[in-house]
């Protein structure tokens, strides 16, 4: 392909590497979507076709007069022009903004919320600010956060208390936990574009917004409080090294036998004053943005690394000829003596004391040492400021973890061999004692390491909070939202306020374990996220980092939980309770969002597996659940903005036991699918909103069909999968058909019933839906069943489901059975009672004989006789019109587009039967809360108009009536 044909103008084209230029597709450019057989110049004719026109522009495609040049010339000009016209394409440059073609900055895709339409078209290039690489963006922050004060002042003491053996186990256990977490973090971070928020972003997209926000807020709080801990550690070390710098003096008395000795201690007020000053300075540095942080970070890190080097040199140069100091130099005897543990009581300063109140064991050492390996998330916390997250996070995080773990393991051997146990347990600054050339180097290292860790915490925590706010899950956090390329100044101020508040408290001994729990909670969330994604192995799970496995992630998560309980079961419970409260608050107050999390994938795979396990055979009656198909607008007389009758969802909820089950709400749009597709999507959204508003567990489906009949037949044949197809069709009775003179409704009504019979679906026709009670309207009286034909027990089951609802729980069930002779009444009653007893159903049985239908006259019977006579007249007039039309056209008797055979005596009999059944219902069930009656099937070869007359007589003057027709199977069973 000639590159000239792809070139764009100098002003408006997108430039790639080399001399190739690419021009975006504009709305006013020439049309290129034409079939090869069509004339390229016939744009006017082509614009009238149903094919969508996509326009493109190339350099030089228009001459100076605005006319299109002749493209027929050239060896392969026309052929090249037509190669892609068939596909109707927009330029990939315009769609994706490919970096390789346009050097355009591709923004990380956000997670769309429910019902939000997100275009994949890249926007205009925006300035992304300063971006950091692997070294300064991930490795240095992680190294500064991990290598902290514990290594300098507590690590040698830990070796003296636990011995070399237990210390190696301790470092290996904690290091393995963070290393496995780093593997999980690397896998998730390389599975796609990553926005700001670090672990919150990863956990939220894997475990859902509720879990992500709850763990993310806990992790933010942990980072904010940890910054205060680091600041206090730096200030305390400074005041111990330079006591004269304190403004206040506090003196305590140390009693040793009969000798008392005054000791000067650090004042709490000095800690507060210096701590606030240091916090403000660090806040100013963070406000300077990424540039200033990058400049300051080496100032804190390089002295720390030099101090570690001084410690190592000092160990190798330690004196061996002065045993009184306890420093033996590298000695095999010291190594052997320090191999085993010596757990014992100590005082509050960690000095061995038999009467001390603190007893140390391995679990306590885990709680003391684990903060020395936290900080592996420092790099991922600033993921929005990284050039390449998919490379920097794995390499930087794992490198920092391995380097520090190796340092700790080597230090165990070196410290265990350089001094005796007494020196290890009594000299808290052994690192300064043995450092070469001066102890002051270690104090400087302690101060700068803690300040560097505090700086990383104050840098990562605001970005984490801003990322949570940007996702718009909790409206209360909207004040912390920032643009993708902006600094989170408000979140930084809020984090600083929390840090300063903790500094003012001064004593954080009770908060420190909780902070460690928050870190472990975050690590376990990352491991569980990778475990779930690895186990499900969805098609979208394709991380670039290949060294991961769900067993390793599961082991990492279990290690986190074990370490939490090893440290303190009480603080573990407190941290889990706080995370649970945040989770509950987010689930109640938060906005719904669909991030494609792992739980949704798990539900999907579980549903598929369950569907396969159900098979295609019929479900056993014990496992039968009603899956109603709610036909929302069968008669089309609701307002256009009302997607469904307001009471249909209330009725659908009554067909479920304790809310378990699924309803399918369907509607049919008449028209052409290509023309009505967008209208169907909008209607589906409205219907789904209605379902959610009514708190009904169901789904919305909109079908476009040429007419209502064809659409419904397609629904009953194809809706659902396997044994999860709808088994009951619920339709509102068309009470308006005569009043509105809707002559098409009888045919449609009969067609729905016949289609359900053919498709083997049960049918429930609801009459009096306007008066159907909601969950707050309690009903009294009875639920009356007129059990005429065998329906598999569906009517009995529906009555029991109604009793489980608060609105009907005060009602009782009455079962009315129809006997042809009086002699059959007692035996029928006994059989029905025994049947109901075996079904564990409590109901009163009443048997009515056909002879009792002939009752004495009265106003009620007079009204029924009048309705009966009116129906006879309407049916006779309708049949006369049919006969006249058939005689006039010389055709057989036709109705509803098909030949019919009408037996007027049979029509009279059907009218009389429905009249008597209606009279019986009004006599016995006028005060009933709801009446259920068997639905008679439409007689074969009868006009639909006649069947509607039968139904009108049956439901007349009954307030709430359910006409039920089962299908060819039982839905209840007598056996366990």
PyMOL commands that set and color helices and strands:
alter all, ss='L'
color gray80, all
select helices_A, chain A and resi 3-6+43-46+77-82+85-87+92-96+99-102+134-146+149-153+155-189+199-207+209-241+243-245+268-287+289-316+323-325+332-337+362-372+378-381+383-385+389-418+421-426+430-434+440-470+475-480+489-505+509-536+550-567+569-589+598-614+621-623+648-654+673-693+708-718+722-724+745-758+769-771+794-803+822-838+850-853+859-889+904-924+944-955
alter helices_A, ss='H'
color red, helices_A
select strands_A, chain A and resi 14-15+21-22+30-31+55-56+250-256+259-265+345-346+358-359+628-631+663-670+698-705+728-732+762-767+782-787+812-819+844-849+894-895+898-899+930-934+961-965
alter strands_A, ss='S'
color yellow, strands_A
deselect
rebuild
show_as cartoon
